[in-house]
Amino acid sequence: MTRIPAQNDATSDLFASYKPLGDVYDEFHDGTQVRPHWQSYVNGMREIGAVEFQRRWNQMQKVLDRTGMAYVGAGNSSPEQDRRARPWELDPLPVLFPAAEWGHIVQGLKQRGRLLQMVLQDLYGPQELVRSGVLPAEVLFRHPGYYRCFHGQNPPSGNYLYFYAADLSRSPDGSWWVQGDRSESPSGSGFALENRIIQSRMTPSLFHRENVQRLAGYFMMVKEAVLRSCSRVTNPRVVILSNGSESSNYFEDAYLARYLGYTLVEPGDLAVRGNRVMLKTLGGLLPVDVILRRPNSDQCDPLEIGQCTGGIAELLQVCRMKNVVVLNPLGSGIVESPIFMTFMPQLCQHLLGEPLLLPGVATWRCGDSDALGYVLDNIDNLVIKPAYRRRGTRTPVYRVTSEEQKDKLVRMIQADPAMFVAQEQVARSTSPVYERKTLRPAHIAMRAFGVMGQSEFEIMPGGLVRLTGELQPLEASLQVGERSKDAWVLSSAPIARVTLLKQPEHGVELKRTGGELPSRIAENLFWLGRNLERADVTARVLRTTISRLTSEEQIDEMPEVIILLRTMAEMGMIETGYGVTEIRKQLPPIERNLAANIFDEQNSMSLRSIVTQIFRLTSRSRDRVSSDSWRVLHRVDQGFQPPKAGYWDLSDCLALLDDLVLDLAAFSGIISESITRTQVYHFLDMGRRMERATQSSRLMRNCLVLPAGDLSSILEALLEISDSLITYRSRYLEEMHLGAVLDLLVTDETNPRSIARQLAQLLDHVNGLPSVGKHAGYTVEQRLAMSMLHEVRMFDVTRVRAPDALVAGESLHLLLQEIESLLPKLSDIVTQRYLVHSMPQSHLVEIRP
């Protein structure tokens, strides 16, 4: 289909009404005209037109929402609401940088990276900077992040800095300043990459016409740096060590893991065995060669760092033996503390013999008596910060707002001056922000990224631009998680295509197994499958019940509704009293409370809680879930929400339940058609089959054992919930026969919803587990699965007669009871054998002096 170009209206020019603030540097406008390097972009935007631009932006916002990009506010000290994931906000207008100006920034960043590399090498080596007095001893030894155990790690080529980032801002005169160096484990490059992908898809013609430098080359250099760091191994196993799904950077960790082709792990996935770091997988323990870490240095090795509550015991010892490479090495974050900013000019002159090309914002160390006097005299115009920074926590920033607050701040500094620094307040530059179909100026800051190349740092051509409406300190701007922009570095010549894919220089052993799947991921997928099926059956029971509650008949006239209420009460979806007729009549009408029960997140068995659990488990397995699967489950989480205001009747809930059932069916289709039959599929589908068999058995036990009233209506409801009503009617027309229903729902292995089908597929999955076939005979899990399937296959549905045979102790009840007792045992055995990896316990039988 050919799209008709939008008719442009001159009055709709986005840039016509833009007015810079005037007292700060504006990236787009110099006060009289558009800056030259923006002019071509502006002309291209005018060709697109404001109406078409808005349409494209609306489409891109939908794409951004479907990707599930999210950010969590940093820091344990932040308010609880800041710990909840917030959607990532991207402004549709990039910030443009001419090649010449960016070249100056690149040279300055390369110098700072080289300088910080030398500082770290000295501080964890001979410490000549301290001995010579260039760096006061207290700056190092009072640093809360400095540990003696970080010495002697033997990092490759002596490099303590492989990944480096700097927070940049521009002063009113157009000069660039570094407001913070990031050396612990710089975050943000993944967000910058996703911003670029979204932005380039929105205006592809403009992106190519402006010759924007690509980001892929930077990530190619990242992969090359990783390979150089572990040159002893031809094809090293590389993992990205994440803080977990609750951390602020988890989306980025999962995104980069998929983009770079590395395995995403958490501390619990790794263990030290035989002086090697090992990855716990379904196939056993596999050696790890390189760890790209996210946790702070003091959270990586509980054996050597006293207050460490997680991490990998003995990690530092393995590093010292050069059996694993950690990037960046532990301890590299000490130089990102603000106190080092005061010494950067002297350090540069001392170590490199040249001035800083890219200076930092003016910083005064309160521990110096002369500097303290200046700070106290000028405190009204300065920003006060702690001298030492801990990555991942909210860094307090103090500014004088009142005389009372000023006195309090002065007393706090004087109590321990060495623990504080003061910095100049920089009026950061502004750039146009698209808001309500118009442009307004907003202050920006940019994080630029570097990676250690063969001889010097290589800088990403662009970065992560953050913006705020108010001129708050950069530290707060980055942590609050406000909107971002893409940064376009322009080139005068067309840009060559760059790809991370390359032809290997040697052959590779072909594989069709999935034994490398981490045990934690397998566990998450197993329980994801169980919760998906639990959500499906819960939604179907609710839908069947609500469709009858909204009919013309009364509850007492519909025996199937009474049975369904009893089923929901046993499942924990509603108050247990509704399952007993005498008590139900004394409670508020179920029609009034059912909607609230569906969305009650305080009840772990409510449908909303199950959906929340599905989204949490999917997030924790993000690097193993396809983009289409993620979009479906993300839509489920976003769409199945309680009303924001007012009262919802049951018809509203019915529409939501219809959408939920369809989305879950779509996900099942993706699983069936898209996932290769490796361990990812086995554990995900094993959970689904186990849960469906459990729920089907429970449902039939509630509906068919000791039923009350007309059995035909109960059987019809049971078939409807089991999505087998059409199949039944195509075989037996309208009349309901108990034996025929039981055959369809229990023993018919051609029915995807029957218990027999679930147990048969469950046996197939058990037979595909990693350790099956390595030993003679059948494993315990195989015997359990075969036993259940055999019992169902031997069950004679023709012997079940209504109503006398549907009592406790009869064959149907005994069969369902056995299934419900054996399935949890099978689940426990699978969990203990494949999802938990621990070494045999050792006991001290003798203590020698």
N, C-alpha and C positions, 0 to 999 in steps of 0.2 A: 504494500500500500504506500502511495506517495503522499506525504503530508504537505498541505498547502501552506506556504509561508505566511506567517502572521503579518497583518497589516500594522505597520509601526506608526504610532502617533507621537509626533514630536514633543507633545506635552507630557508624554509618559517616560521621557528620558530619565533614567535612574540617577544620573550624575548631575542633572541640571540644578537641583536645589541643595547639593551638598555644600556644607559650610564647615571648614576646619575650625578648631577651637581658637587658634591664634597664638596662644602662649606656650605651645609645645610644638615639636616637630611633627608634621603630618606626612605619612608615607605616600599619600596619594596626591596631595595638593600643596603647592608652596605658598599659598595665600593669594596669588594672582592667577595662576593657571595650573592645569594638570601637569604633573612632572613628566618629562619626556618619555621615560621608559614605560609609563602607563598608557600613553596615547593610543598605541595600536590596540591594546586590550579594550579601551573605552570604545573605540570605533567598532570593534567586533561585537561588543555588548549592545551597541546601538543598532547594529544590523540584526541581532537576535530579537530585540524589542523587549520591553518590560513585561508584556503579557505572556510571551513565549518563555521568557526567563522564569516567571513565576510558575508556569506549568511544569517546566523542567525541575524546578526546585521542589515542587510538591511531590514529584515522582521520586526524586533522590531522597527526600525525607522518609518516604515509605521504604526505600531500599535500606536506608540507615537504620530504621526501626527493625526491619526484618533480620538484619545482621546481629541484633542483640548487643551492639556496642554499649558498654556501661562502665561507669566509674564509681568507685567507692571512696568517700572522703578519707584522708589519711589520718592515722594517729589514734592511739588508745585513749587519748584525752579529749578527742572530739566528741561532740554530742552524739547520742545514739542515732538520731536521724541521719547524721552524716555517714554512718556505717552502712546504710542501705544503698544498694546499687541504684544509680541514677542514669537515665539514658544519656548517651554521649551527644552533645550538641555541636554541630558544625555550621559555621557561617558559610554561605555560598560564594562569597567573594574571597579570592586568595590575596596574599600580600606579595607584591612583586619586587624582586631585587635585581638590579642590573649586574652583569657579569663582573665588571670592574670592581664594584663595591663589594660584592660577595668574595672576590679574590682577596681583598684586604682582610675580611673576617676570617677566611680560611687560613691565611698565614698567621694571624694572631692566635687562632685556636690550635694550630699545629705547634706553635711555640709554647703555649700554656700546657698542652698535653705532654710535650717533651720535658718541660720544666717540672711538672708534677711527678712524672716518671722518675726523674733524677732525685727529687726530694724523697719519694717513697723508698727508693733503693738505698738512700743514705740512712733514713730513719730506721729501716729494718736491717741495716748493715753496719758500717763503721761509725755512724752518727757524728761525722765530722762537723755538720752544721751546728750541733749542740756544743761540741767541744770548742769550736772556734768562736762561739757566741753570736753567730749570725741568727740563730734561732734560740731564744731563751729556753732553758731546760724545762721550766714549769709549763711551757706551752705544750710540750710533748708528754711529760710525766703526769700532768693533771688531766690529760685527755681521758675521758671515761671510756673511749673506744680503743685505747692503746693497751695491748696485752703482750707480755713477754713471749707467750706461746706462739705468737704470730711470726716470730723470728725463725729462720731456718727452714722455710717452706720449700726452698729450691724451685721457685717458679721458672718456667721456660725462659731461657736467655736472660734471667734476672729481671724480667718485666713484672712489675706489680700493677701495671695499668694497661689493660687491653681495650677496655671500653671506657670512653670519656664523654662527658657532656658538659655544656656550660649554659647557664641561663643568662640571656642577653637582653639588654634594653637600650634604647637610644635616647640621648639627652636632647634638650631643646636646640642645641647648636648642631645637631646631626651626628654627633660622635657616638660610637658604640661603646657600651660599658658591660663588663662581666659582673653580674650581681651574685653569682654563685657558681662554684665548680662542683661537678658531680662525678665522683670516682668510686663509690661503693658498688653500685650496680644500676647504672643510669636507666631510667624507665622513660617511655614515651615514643620510642622509635616505631613500635608497632602501631600506635595511634596515628603517628605521622603518615605511615604507609597506607592505612585504611582511609585517612582523610584524602590522600592523593588519589586513591582508586575512585572514591565517590566523586571528587571534584573533577577529575579528568573525564569521567563518564557523563557528567552533566553538560560540559561544554567541550566536546572532543575536538571540534574544528579549531577553537581558540587555543586549546592546549598545544596542538601541533603547530599552529601558525606562529605562536610566540616562542617556539623552540625552547620549551621548558626542559631543563636538565632532569633526567630520570633518577629515581631512587633505587632501582634494582641494582645498580652498580655498587652502591654502598653495602647492600646485603650480600652481594657476591664477595666483597672484601671481608665481610664478617665470616663467611664460611671458609675463606682462604686463611684468615687469621686463626680460626679454630684448628684447621688442619696443621698449620705450622706449629701451633702450641703442642701438638702431640705427634711429632714427626716419626716417633718410633713405631707407630701403628699405621698401616696402609689405609685401612678403612675403619677409623675409630668409632666406637659407640658413644654418641654425644647425647646428653640429656639436659633439659632445661629444668632446673630445680625451682619450683614455685612455692610460694607461701600457702597455697591452697585456694579453693574457690571463694573464700570469704575475703581474700586480700584485694586491695585496690587495683592491682595490676593483673588479675587473673585472666581477664579477657585478652589482654595483650600477650600474656605468657602462652595461652592456648593458640592465639593467632600466629605468633611467631614460630611456635613449634610446628604448626602445619605448613607454614610458608617456607621455613628452612629445612623441614624434613627431619626434625629432631624429636626425641621422645619427651613428653611432658611428665614430670614426676613430682611427688611431694616427699618431704623427709622420710615419711614412713615407708616409702617404696624402696629405699636404699638401706643397705647394711654393710658393715665391714666384715669380711670373712677371709682369713688367710692373707692379711695385709693388702686386700683389694676391696674397692668399693663395688658392691654387687647390686644388681637390680632384681628385685623379687618379681618373678614372672610365673605364669602357669607352667612353663616348661622347666622351672627351676631357677637357680641364681645365675645371672649372666654378668660378666665383668663390665664395668663402666670406665671409659677412658678419659672423657672430658665432661665437666659439670659447668654449665652456665648458670650461675646462681642468682636467685632473687633475695633470699633471706639475708638479713644483716650479718656481718661477720661474727658478732657475739651470739648469734642464734644458730650456729652451724655445728658446734661440737660440744655436747654437754659433758664430755669426759674431761676436757681441758679448760672449759670456761664455766665457772661456778654457777652463775645465775642463768645459764642457758637452760631452757625448759623443753627444747625440742632438738632438731638437728640430727646429725649422724655421728654417733660415738666413734672415736678414733680417726675421724676424717683428717685431722691435722697430721697425725702420724703417717697416714698413707700418702699425704702430700709430700712430707719430708722424704719419704722413700721413693718419690717420683713414680708412684704407681697410679696416680690419677692427677689430672690437671684441673684446677678450679679457677674459673675466670669470672670476675677479677679475683685474684688471690685474697684470702682473708686478711683484713686489716687495711685494705686499700682505701677505705672510706674516711680515714682520719683527716686527710687533707681537704675534705670538703667542708670542714667546719669554718665558720666566718672568721675565726681568729687568724687563720692562715692568710686571709686577704690582706691583713696589715703588713705582712712580710713579703708578699709576692714581688714587689719591685726590687728589694734587696736580694732576695733569693735569685731572681733572674740575672741580676748583674753579677752576683757571686758565682753562680754555676754556669751561666751561658756567656757572660761578659757582654751583654747587650741589654738595652732597655725593653720593657714590655711593649709589644706591638698592640696588644688589646688590653688596656688597663682595667682593673677592677674598680667598682664604685668605692669612693673614698671611705676608708674604715679606720677607726681609732680603737686601740686596745686599752680598755679601762684599767688593766693591770699595770700600765705604764703611768707613772705619776704625772708627767707632763701632759700626756694624752688625756688623763682623767680630768685635769684642770680644764682643758679645752672643752671636753664633753659636758662637764657640769655647767660651764658658762654658756654653752650653746645648745643645751638640751632641748629647748623649744623647737629647734629646727632639725633635730636628728632623730633617727630611728634606733631604738635600743633592742639588741638581740642577745640571747645566750651565746657565749663564745664558742660553745661546742654543739654540734648538730648531731642528732640521731635520726637517720633516715627512717621514714615511715611513720613518724609521730608529728603531731601538730606543733610546729615551732612557734612559741609565743613571740609576738612583735609588739613593742611598746612605743607609743607616741604620746607626747604631752597634750592633753585635751582640757585640763583644768589645773588650777593652782594646787588643789588638794592631791590630784593624781600626780602632779609634778613632784611634790614633797615626798610622796610615797615611793616614787620611782628613784629619786635621789638616794633615799635611805636604803633601798634595795641594792643599788649599785655600790654604795659605800660599805655595805656589810661584807661584800666579797668582790672587789673590783675585777679580779682576774677572771671571773666567770662571765663577764659581759663585754660586748663590743658595741660601738656606736657607728652608724653609717649615714652617709648623706642621703637625703630624700631626693630621688631622681624623678623628675617629671617625665614619665615615659611617653614615647611617641604615640600617635593615634593612627588609625586606619579605618576606612569605611566599613560599616557593619550594616547588613541588610535586615531591616526590622519594619514590619507592617508596610511592606512594599515601598519603603523609602530608605535612604541611607543616612546614617548619623555617625559621627566619629566616636571611637572607643579606644581606650588605652590598650596597648599590646605588649607582650613580652614573648620571647622566643627561646626555645631550648634547641640548641644545635648539638649534633652527635658526631663523635669520632671513634675510629677503630684503629688499632695498631697495625700498620702495614709492614712491609718488609724492612723499611728503614725509618719511617716516620708515620705520624698519625694521618689517616685519610678521613676527610670530613664529608658527611652527607650533604649533597647539594640541596639544601632546604632544611626543614625542621618542623617542630611542633610549636605553632603560634597559639598563645592563649590570650584572651581578652576579657576585660571587665569594664563595666560602665563607670566605675569610680576609680580614683587613683589610689588604690590600696597597695600595700607592699607586695612585691612579687611573690614572696613566700606564701602569703595567704591566697593570692590569685591562683597559684598552681594547685594548692591543696583543696580549695573549695570546689574545684572541678567545673568552672564555668565554661563558656563556649570556646571553641577553638577555630583555627583557620589553617588552610594549607599555605605553604610558602613556596612560591615559584621563583627559582633562580633562572634567569633568562640567558640565552646564548645567542650569539650573532650568526651561528651556523646551524644547520639541521643536526639533530641529535641522533646518533646511531642507536639501533636497537640493542638492548642488553637483556640477557636472560640468565637465570640461575641454573638452567639446565645445561649440562655439558656431557660430551661423549666420554665415558670412562676409558682410561688407558689400559685397563685389564679386564678380563672376563669376570663374571659374577656367577656365583652358584644360585641356580634357580630354586625358588622356594614356593611352597603352597601351604605352609603351616602358619599358625598364629601363636606359637608357643612363647614368643617374645612379649606377649601382652602382659603388662604389669598386673599383679594380683589385685591391687586396689581398683584399677579400671574394670577388671572382670567383675569384682564385687559390685561396683556402681552399676554396671550394665545389667547384672543379674537382678538387682533390686529395682532398677528402672523398668525392666520387663514386668516384674511383679506389680509394681505400682501402676503401670500402664493398663494392665489387665484389670486391676482392682478399680481403677477409674472407669473403665469401660463397663464392667458389670454394675457398678454403683450407679452410673448414669442411666443404664438401661432399666434397672429396677425403679429408679426415681421416675423415669419417663413413663414407664408402664403404670406406675401408681398414680402419677399426676394426671395422666390422660383419663383415668377413671374417676379421680376426685373432682375433675372439672366437668363430668358428665351430669346428666339430669338425675341419676339415681343417688340414693343415700348409701352411706358406708355399710350399714347393716344389711342392705339389699344386695351387696356384692361380696360374696365370700372370699373371692380372690384378693380383695383389698385388705381384708382382715389378715389373711395369710401374708401378704406383702408387708404389712405394717409389722407383723411379728418378725419377718425376715430382716427388715431394716433395723429393728430394735436389737436383734442379735448381732447384726453387723456393726452396731455402735453409731449408726447414722442419726438416730432419734432417741429420745428418752425411752428407757426400757419399759416404762409403764404403758406405752402405746401398744405394746405387744400383748397385753392382757386386756380382754374386753371390759371387765369390771372396772379396772383402773383407768382405762382410756376414757371412759365416759365421765370420769371425774376431772380429767385434765382439760386444758384449753383445746379447742378444735385443732386437729392436726393441720387443716388447711391454713390456719393462721400462722403456725410456727414452722411449717416445713421449709419455706424459702429461707428463713433465718438459719435453720439447721444446715442447709446446703452450704452456706457461706460462712459457717462458724469456724474460724481458724483456730479457736481455742480447743476444738475437738479434733483430735488427730485422725479420726475416722470420717470426718466430713469430706464431702467431695472437693471442696475448695482446698482443704489441707492436703489431700492426695495430689491434686494438681500442683500445688506448691512444692511438694516433695518430688514430683516428676521433674519440674523445672530445675530444682536444686541438683538432682542427680545428673540431669543432662548437662548442666553447667560444669559439674565436676568431671565430666567425660567429654568436654567440648572438643578436644583434639581428636576424638575417635568417632564423632558423630558428623555425618555429612551435612553440607550446607542446607540441602532441602529438608533433611530431618530436623535440623535445628530450627528452620523457619516455621515448620509445622508446629513444633512443640512451643516455640516462642509465641506463636499466634494463639495457641491454646491458653497459655498463661496470661496473655494480654486480654484475650476475649472473655475468658470465664471469670468475670469480676462481679462483686456485689454492687448493688445500686449505690451511686454516690449520695443520693438524697431521695427522700420519699419512700413509698411503699411499693414493692413489686408483688403482683399477684402471681398465681401459679402458672398462668398462661405465658407470662414473661420468662419464667424459669423453664417452661417447656421448650420455648424457642432456643434458649441457651443450651439446653441439653441436646437438642437436635444437632446444633453446630458442633458441640463437643464430640458426640458420637461420630460424626462425619470426619472430624479432624483426626481422631484416634484411628479411624479406619484408613485414612490417608497415610498415616504413619506406618500402619501395619503393611500397607501396600509397598511402601518404600523399603521396609525391612525385607519383604519377600523378594523384591525384584532387584534391589541395588546392593545389598550387603553380601560380600563373598562369604562362603561357608567356612570361615575360620573361627577362631575362638571368640572373636567379637560377636559373631552371629550366634554361636552355640550358647554363650552365657546370657545374652539378651533374650533369645527365644526360649531358653530353658526356664528363665524366670517367668515368662509369659505363660508357657504351658503348665508350669507348676501351679501358678495362681489361678489360671482358668479352670483347671481340674478341681482345685480346692473350692473355688467359688461355685462351680456347677454342682459339686457334691453337696455343699452347704445349702444351696438354693433348693435342690430337689428334696433334701431332708426336711426342710421347713415346709415345703409345699405339699409333699406327698406322704410324709409320715404323720399320722394322726390328723388328717385334713378335716376341715369343717365345711359343711355345705356342699353345693353343687361342684362335683369334681371336674366337669367339663370346662367351666369358666376358669378354674385353677390351672388345668392343663393348657388352656389357650394362653393364659398369662405367662406360664412357664416357657412355652414355645416362643412367645413374642420376645421375652427377655433374652432367650438363647438365640435369637435371630434365625429361627428354624421353622417359623410358621408357614412360610410360602412352600418350603420343601415338603412339610407335612401335608398340606392341602393338595399339592400336586400328586401325592401318593394316595391319600386316603379321603380326599374331598373334605366335607365339613364335619363329619361325625368324629368325636374324640374317643379314641381307644387308649386305655392306659398302657397296654403292652406295646402298641405302635409308638407311642410317645417315648417310652423307656428305650425301645430299640433305637430310635432316632437320636436320643440325647445321651444314651449310656454306651451302647455296644456297636453302633454303626460307625465304622472307621472311615467311611467316605464322607461323613459329615464333619466339617472343620470345627464344629462346636461341641462334638460329643466328647465324653470323658475318655472313651477308648482312643480317639484320635489324639488327644493330649498326651496320654500315657505312651502311645506308640512313638510319637515324636520325641517325647521326653527320653525314651530308651535310646533313640538314635543319637540324641545329644550326649547322653551318658557314655555311649560307646565311642564318641568322638573326643572324650576328654584326654588330656595329654598322657596320663600314666596308664590308661587302659590299653591292654595288649602287651605291656612290658613284663607282665608276670603270668604264670600259668594259672588257669582257672578264671573264675569271674570275681570281680571286685564286689565289695559290699554294696556300693551304689548300683552296680549292674543288677545284683540279685534283688534289691528292693524294687527297682523299676520293672524288672521282668515279673516279679511276684504280683505287683499291682495289675499289670497288663494281663497276666494270665487269669487273675480272678475276674476281671471284667469280661474277658473273652469267654470264660466258662459260665458267666451269669446267664440264666435262662429266663428271659423276660416273659415268656408265655406262662410261667408258673405264678406270676404276680397277678393277683385278682383284687379288684376293688370291691368293697372297702376293707374286708376282713384281713387281707394279707398286709395292709399298710399299717402295721403296728410294730412297736419296738420288739426286737428279737426275731423278726421275720427276715427273709433273705435280702430284701432291698435295704433295709435299715442296717443290717450287718455289713453289706458291701460298702455302703457309703461311710459307715463308721470306720471301716478298715482303711479306706482311701484317705480319710481325713486324719488318721493317726499315723500312716506311713509316709505321707508327703512331707510333713515337718521333719521326720527322721532323715529322709533323703536330702532335704535342704541343709540340715545340720552337717551331714557327712560331707557333702560337696563343699560347704563353707570351710570346714576344718581341714580338708585335704588340699584344697586348691586356693583358697582365698586368705589363708593365714600361713605365713612362712616364719617359723622360729626354729632355732637350733635346739637340739636335745639339752635338757637341763643338766647342769653339772653340780654335784654335791661335794662339799668339803668333808672328806672322810678322815683327813689327818692334817693337823696343823703343825708345821715344823718351825723352829726358831730360825 
